[in-house]
Amino acid sequence: VLLSLEEMMPLQLAKFRPGAGGSGAGGSVDLCGTAAIVGARNTNPRGAAYIYEFIAESGEWERISELLPPSGRNDDFGSAVATDGSVAVVGAPRTDGDSRLDEGAAYVYRRVDGNDGNAPRWVFETELSPGDTEVWRWGQQVAISQGYIFVGGRGMIQQFSRNGNGAWSLRATLQRPGADGFGNAIAVHLGVLVAGVGFDDSRGEHAGSAYVFEEQPPGSGQWVETAHLFASPPVSGEHFGGAVAIHGGTIAIGAVPNEIGGSIGSVYVFEQEPEGWRFQQKLRASDGQLSDAFGGAIALDSSRLLISAAGDDSRGSESGAVYRFEREDDGSWREAQKLQAFDAEPGALFGSSVDLASGNALIGAFRTEGRGGAYLLRVSPTL
């Protein structure tokens, strides 16, 4: 595959900084066309999330809204974020329930178009809670797919749908009793959901695994487990499933050991075939080191894969990096480029989170400039 000059030299489109008082921005990000959301869970006193939109008239990205929780507590609001351009959901996994500490919650916001020359705004719509089912830190993972909201926490994933009156209600609940950490990592695409379980011990202590569910029949709200994936081979302490991504018939699963002396992080790629999901390839950074956290965050589209290494030290201790892999004509993946911040600094943790949409990459840097932020890069002229 021949790379164009633009592909070899990604163009920085914007650096998203938090609003006044914002802190910890970039720990979570999501990108959808001309809208982006960046979580800032350390913002005092309650956490925050920021919506940015591309303004066609100016050709620039601008911060449109600061989303705040309706409660006055610091519940790690902004730990997880997602948007489809018209709806946004923000996780607050340390929200206390009626009878359980750190039960978790998620908050939904909707976009309201501006009129008479006014800018659009985002308004609070509703709070989602896990109900009576026992769960811990629900809201540390959120996703939006095909108009549905998905919220995960340690022990459970739930799907919500909007009814004809505009209210959100529970549609489905997914659980796997005994799967330690089920719901800590989720990804959804076109009726297929991947749930990473990085603490699963079934193939070795904290070797990890990932479950694949499909909605059968499509649109029914009935989710059927179709695969239980493991590293090839499973390795104790690897935490396979700590990060997951899916696009079409491809799943990518991160494995980031956190034990001292553990192996270098990896990402495992699986492809869907008529008989099921088949392991295809194990990816590692060409210059990876033990402390890089390669595979801690993943983003995937039809032809490229972004893999974070927020602990990379090549431009200062924990300055961070993100590796771009390209799909070859034979379906295999090759490392194409190592992305780093144009203003890289020690401790920035560039790669704290990643997303990929419409040829653009959104990369969080949890500690850049001391308050965190996110970088928007053009990584391909076309999809």
C-alpha positions as CSV (number, residue, x, y, z in Angstrom):
1,V,0.0,0.0,0.0
2,L,1.4,3.4,-1.1
3,L,0.9,6.3,1.4
4,S,0.2,9.8,0.2
5,L,2.1,12.7,1.6
6,E,-0.9,13.6,3.7
7,E,-1.1,10.1,5.1
8,M,2.6,10.2,6.0
9,M,2.3,13.6,7.7
10,P,-1.0,13.9,9.6
11,L,-2.4,17.4,9.7
12,Q,-3.3,18.8,13.2
13,L,-6.7,20.4,12.9
14,A,-7.2,21.6,16.5
15,K,-6.1,21.3,20.1
16,F,-9.1,21.2,22.4
17,R,-8.5,22.7,25.8
18,P,-10.9,22.6,28.7
19,G,-12.8,25.6,29.9
20,A,-11.9,27.8,32.9
21,G,-11.3,25.5,35.9
22,G,-11.2,22.4,33.7
23,S,-8.9,19.6,34.7
24,G,-8.2,16.1,33.6
25,A,-9.5,16.7,30.1
26,G,-8.8,14.0,27.6
27,G,-9.2,11.0,29.9
28,S,-12.2,10.1,27.6
29,V,-13.0,11.3,24.1
30,D,-15.5,10.5,21.3
31,L,-15.7,11.8,17.8
32,C,-18.7,11.8,15.4
33,G,-18.4,13.6,12.1
34,T,-18.4,17.3,12.9
35,A,-18.9,16.9,16.7
36,A,-16.5,15.9,19.4
37,I,-16.8,15.4,23.1
38,V,-14.0,15.5,25.7
39,G,-14.4,14.4,29.3
40,A,-12.7,16.2,32.1
41,R,-13.5,14.3,35.3
42,N,-11.1,16.2,37.5
43,T,-12.8,19.6,36.9
44,N,-13.8,21.1,40.3
45,P,-16.2,20.7,41.9
46,R,-18.3,18.2,39.8
47,G,-16.4,17.1,36.7
48,A,-17.3,18.3,33.2
49,A,-17.4,17.4,29.6
50,Y,-16.9,19.7,26.6
51,I,-18.7,19.6,23.2
52,Y,-16.8,20.9,20.2
53,E,-18.3,21.4,16.7
54,F,-16.9,22.2,13.3
55,I,-18.2,25.5,12.1
56,A,-18.5,25.5,8.4
57,E,-18.6,29.3,8.0
58,S,-15.3,29.8,9.8
59,G,-13.7,26.4,8.9
60,E,-12.7,26.1,12.5
61,W,-13.6,23.8,15.4
62,E,-15.1,25.7,18.4
63,R,-16.1,24.7,21.9
64,I,-19.9,24.9,21.9
65,S,-21.0,23.7,25.4
66,E,-19.7,22.7,28.8
67,L,-21.8,19.9,30.1
68,L,-22.1,19.7,33.9
69,P,-24.0,17.1,36.1
70,P,-27.2,18.3,37.8
71,S,-25.8,17.0,41.1
72,G,-23.4,19.1,43.1
73,R,-21.1,16.1,44.0
74,N,-17.8,15.1,42.5
75,D,-18.8,11.7,41.1
76,D,-16.1,11.4,38.4
77,F,-18.5,12.9,35.9
78,G,-16.7,12.8,32.5
79,S,-14.9,9.5,33.1
80,A,-16.6,8.2,29.9
81,V,-18.2,10.1,27.1
82,A,-20.0,9.4,23.8
83,T,-21.9,11.4,21.2
84,D,-23.7,10.8,17.8
85,G,-23.9,14.5,17.0
86,S,-27.4,15.0,18.4
87,V,-27.2,13.2,21.7
88,A,-24.4,13.0,24.2
89,V,-24.0,10.7,27.2
90,V,-21.5,11.2,30.1
91,G,-20.6,8.6,32.7
92,A,-20.3,9.4,36.4
93,P,-19.2,6.0,37.9
94,R,-18.7,7.2,41.5
95,T,-22.3,8.3,41.9
96,D,-23.8,6.7,45.1
97,G,-27.1,4.8,44.8
98,D,-29.8,4.6,47.3
99,S,-28.1,1.7,49.1
100,R,-24.7,1.3,47.4
101,L,-21.6,3.4,47.3
102,D,-20.1,4.1,43.9
103,E,-23.0,2.5,42.1
104,G,-22.7,4.9,39.2
105,A,-24.9,6.9,36.8
106,A,-24.9,8.3,33.3
107,Y,-26.3,11.6,32.1
108,V,-27.9,12.3,28.8
109,Y,-27.8,15.7,26.9
110,R,-29.4,16.7,23.6
111,R,-28.4,19.2,21.0
112,V,-30.8,22.2,20.4
113,D,-30.3,24.1,17.2
114,G,-29.6,27.8,17.4
115,N,-31.9,30.3,15.9
116,D,-31.7,34.0,14.8
117,G,-28.0,33.6,14.5
118,N,-27.5,32.0,17.9
119,A,-25.1,29.1,18.3
120,P,-26.5,25.7,19.0
121,R,-26.5,24.5,22.6
122,W,-26.6,21.3,24.5
123,V,-29.2,20.8,27.3
124,F,-29.5,18.2,30.0
125,E,-32.2,15.7,29.3
126,T,-32.2,12.8,31.9
127,E,-30.2,10.8,34.3
128,L,-29.8,7.0,33.7
129,S,-29.3,4.6,36.6
130,P,-28.7,0.9,36.8
131,G,-31.9,0.2,38.7
132,D,-32.0,-2.6,41.3
133,T,-29.3,-4.8,39.8
134,E,-26.1,-4.9,41.8
135,V,-23.2,-3.2,39.9
136,W,-20.1,-1.2,40.8
137,R,-19.1,2.0,39.1
138,W,-21.7,1.7,36.3
139,G,-20.9,4.5,33.9
140,Q,-17.2,4.0,33.5
141,Q,-18.0,3.0,29.9
142,V,-20.6,4.5,27.6
143,A,-21.4,4.2,23.9
144,I,-24.0,5.3,21.4
145,S,-24.8,3.1,18.4
146,Q,-27.8,3.3,16.0
147,G,-29.6,5.7,18.3
148,Y,-29.2,3.5,21.4
149,I,-27.2,4.3,24.5
150,F,-25.1,1.6,26.2
151,V,-23.7,2.0,29.7
152,G,-21.2,-0.4,31.4
153,G,-19.8,-0.9,34.8
154,R,-18.2,-3.7,36.7
155,G,-20.8,-6.4,36.5
156,M,-23.3,-5.3,33.9
157,I,-23.9,-3.6,30.6
158,Q,-27.3,-2.0,29.8
159,Q,-28.9,-0.7,26.6
160,F,-31.4,2.2,26.6
161,S,-33.8,3.3,23.9
162,R,-35.8,6.5,23.4
163,N,-39.5,6.0,23.1
164,G,-42.0,8.0,21.1
165,N,-42.4,10.6,23.8
166,G,-38.7,11.2,23.9
167,A,-38.0,9.5,27.2
168,W,-35.2,7.0,27.7
169,S,-36.0,3.5,29.0
170,L,-34.1,0.3,29.7
171,R,-34.1,-2.0,26.7
172,A,-31.7,-4.8,27.6
173,T,-29.3,-6.0,30.3
174,L,-26.2,-8.1,29.7
175,Q,-24.4,-9.9,32.5
176,R,-21.9,-12.7,32.9
177,P,-21.8,-13.7,36.6
178,G,-18.3,-14.7,37.6
179,A,-16.7,-12.7,34.8
180,D,-14.6,-10.2,37.0
181,G,-14.7,-6.8,35.4
182,F,-17.5,-7.5,32.9
183,G,-18.6,-4.1,31.6
184,N,-15.3,-2.3,32.2
185,A,-14.6,-2.1,28.4
186,I,-17.3,-2.1,25.7
187,A,-17.6,-1.3,22.0
188,V,-20.6,-1.5,19.8
189,H,-21.1,-1.4,16.0
190,L,-24.1,-2.4,13.9
191,G,-25.7,-4.8,16.3
192,V,-22.5,-6.4,17.6
193,L,-21.2,-5.7,21.1
194,V,-17.8,-6.6,22.5
195,A,-17.3,-6.6,26.2
196,G,-13.7,-6.9,27.5
197,V,-13.0,-8.6,30.8
198,G,-9.4,-7.9,31.6
199,F,-9.5,-9.5,35.0
200,D,-11.0,-12.9,33.8
201,D,-9.1,-15.8,35.5
202,S,-10.5,-18.6,33.4
203,R,-7.3,-19.1,31.4
204,G,-4.8,-17.9,34.0
205,E,-4.8,-15.2,36.7
206,H,-5.9,-11.9,35.1
207,A,-5.2,-13.4,31.7
208,G,-8.5,-11.7,30.5
209,S,-11.0,-12.4,27.8
210,A,-13.7,-10.7,25.8
211,Y,-17.3,-11.6,25.0
212,V,-19.1,-11.0,21.7
213,F,-22.9,-10.5,21.6
214,E,-25.1,-10.0,18.6
215,E,-28.6,-8.7,18.6
216,Q,-30.7,-11.5,17.2
217,P,-32.9,-10.8,15.3
218,P,-31.6,-7.3,14.5
219,G,-33.6,-4.6,16.3
220,S,-35.2,-7.1,18.7
221,G,-33.3,-6.0,21.9
222,Q,-32.4,-9.6,22.4
223,W,-28.6,-10.1,22.8
224,V,-27.1,-13.5,22.2
225,E,-23.5,-14.4,23.2
226,T,-21.8,-15.6,20.0
227,A,-18.2,-15.9,21.0
228,H,-15.8,-15.9,24.0
229,L,-12.4,-14.7,22.9
230,F,-9.0,-15.2,24.5
231,A,-5.5,-14.1,23.7
232,S,-3.5,-16.6,21.5
233,P,-2.1,-18.0,23.7
234,P,-3.5,-16.7,27.0
235,V,-0.9,-15.2,29.4
236,S,-1.4,-14.7,33.1
237,G,-1.4,-11.0,34.1
238,E,-1.8,-9.7,30.5
239,H,-5.3,-8.2,31.1
240,F,-6.5,-9.1,27.6
241,G,-9.8,-7.2,27.2
242,G,-8.7,-4.0,29.0
243,A,-9.6,-2.1,25.8
244,V,-11.8,-3.2,22.9
245,A,-12.9,-1.8,19.5
246,I,-15.1,-3.1,16.7
247,H,-15.8,-2.0,13.1
248,G,-17.7,-4.3,10.7
249,G,-16.2,-7.7,10.8
250,T,-13.0,-6.8,12.7
251,I,-12.5,-6.7,16.5
252,A,-9.3,-5.4,18.1
253,I,-8.6,-6.2,21.8
254,G,-5.9,-4.6,23.9
255,A,-3.8,-6.5,26.5
256,V,-1.8,-4.2,28.8
257,P,0.0,-6.0,31.7
258,N,0.4,-3.8,34.8
259,E,2.6,-6.1,36.8
260,I,6.2,-5.1,37.2
261,G,8.3,-7.1,34.8
262,G,5.3,-8.0,32.7
263,S,5.4,-8.3,28.9
264,I,5.1,-5.4,26.5
265,G,1.5,-4.5,25.7
266,S,-0.2,-6.0,22.7
267,V,-3.4,-5.8,20.5
268,Y,-5.0,-8.9,19.1
269,V,-7.1,-8.7,15.9
270,F,-10.0,-11.0,15.2
271,E,-11.9,-11.3,11.9
272,Q,-15.4,-12.6,11.4
273,E,-15.9,-15.6,9.2
274,P,-18.9,-17.8,8.5
275,E,-17.9,-20.2,11.3
276,G,-17.2,-17.5,13.8
277,W,-14.5,-15.1,15.0
278,R,-11.0,-16.1,14.0
279,F,-7.8,-14.8,15.5
280,Q,-5.8,-13.0,12.8
281,Q,-2.8,-11.1,14.1
282,K,-1.0,-9.9,17.2
283,L,0.3,-6.3,17.0
284,R,3.1,-4.7,19.0
285,A,4.9,-1.4,18.6
286,S,8.2,-1.7,16.7
287,D,9.9,0.3,19.5
288,G,7.8,-0.7,22.4
289,Q,9.0,-0.7,26.0
290,L,7.5,-2.3,29.1
291,S,6.1,0.9,30.6
292,D,4.5,2.2,27.4
293,A,0.9,0.9,28.1
294,F,0.6,0.0,24.4
295,G,-3.0,-1.1,23.8
296,G,-4.5,0.9,26.6
297,A,-6.9,2.6,24.2
298,I,-7.9,1.5,20.7
299,A,-9.9,3.0,17.7
300,L,-10.7,1.2,14.5
301,D,-12.3,1.9,11.2
302,S,-12.4,-0.1,7.9
303,S,-8.8,0.4,7.0
304,R,-6.8,1.8,9.9
305,L,-6.3,1.1,13.6
306,L,-5.0,3.5,16.2
307,I,-3.3,2.1,19.3
308,S,-2.3,4.3,22.2
309,A,0.9,4.1,24.3
310,A,0.3,6.9,26.8
311,G,3.4,5.8,28.8
312,D,5.8,6.3,25.9
313,D,8.9,8.2,26.9
314,S,10.5,9.0,23.6
315,R,9.8,12.8,23.9
316,G,10.0,13.0,27.7
317,S,8.8,10.7,30.5
318,E,5.2,9.7,29.8
319,S,4.9,12.1,27.0
320,G,2.8,9.5,25.2
321,A,2.3,8.3,21.6
322,V,-0.3,6.7,19.4
323,Y,0.6,4.1,16.7
324,R,-1.3,4.1,13.4
325,F,-1.6,0.7,11.7
326,E,-2.9,0.3,8.1
327,R,-4.8,-2.7,6.7
328,E,-2.9,-4.3,3.7
329,D,-4.5,-5.7,0.6
330,D,-4.3,-9.2,2.1
331,G,-6.2,-8.1,5.2
332,S,-3.1,-8.0,7.5
333,W,-2.1,-5.0,9.5
334,R,1.2,-3.1,9.4
335,E,2.6,-0.3,11.5
336,A,2.5,2.9,9.4
337,Q,3.3,5.7,11.8
338,K,4.0,6.8,15.4
339,L,1.9,9.9,16.2
340,Q,3.1,12.3,18.9
341,A,1.9,15.7,20.0
342,F,3.3,18.7,18.1
343,D,4.0,20.3,21.5
344,A,4.9,17.1,23.3
345,E,5.8,17.5,27.0
346,P,6.8,15.1,29.8
347,G,3.9,13.7,31.7
348,A,1.3,14.8,29.1
349,L,0.0,11.2,28.6
350,F,-0.8,11.8,24.9
351,G,-2.9,8.7,24.0
352,S,-4.9,8.6,27.2
353,S,-7.9,8.0,25.0
354,V,-8.4,7.7,21.2
355,D,-11.2,7.8,18.7
356,L,-11.4,7.7,14.9
357,A,-14.1,9.0,12.5
358,S,-14.3,10.3,8.9
359,G,-10.5,10.1,8.6
360,N,-9.9,12.2,11.7
361,A,-8.3,11.0,14.9
362,L,-9.2,12.5,18.3
363,I,-6.5,11.8,20.9
364,G,-6.7,12.6,24.6
365,A,-3.8,13.8,26.6
366,F,-4.9,13.7,30.3
367,R,-2.1,16.0,31.6
368,T,-1.1,18.2,28.8
369,E,-0.4,21.8,30.0
370,G,-1.3,20.6,33.5
371,R,-5.1,20.5,32.8
372,G,-5.4,18.0,30.0
373,G,-6.8,18.3,26.5
374,A,-7.3,16.6,23.2
375,Y,-5.7,16.8,19.7
376,L,-7.7,16.5,16.5
377,L,-5.6,15.1,13.6
378,R,-6.3,14.4,10.0
379,V,-4.9,10.9,9.5
380,S,-6.3,10.1,6.0
381,P,-7.8,12.1,3.2
382,T,-10.4,9.4,2.6
383,L,-11.9,6.4,4.4
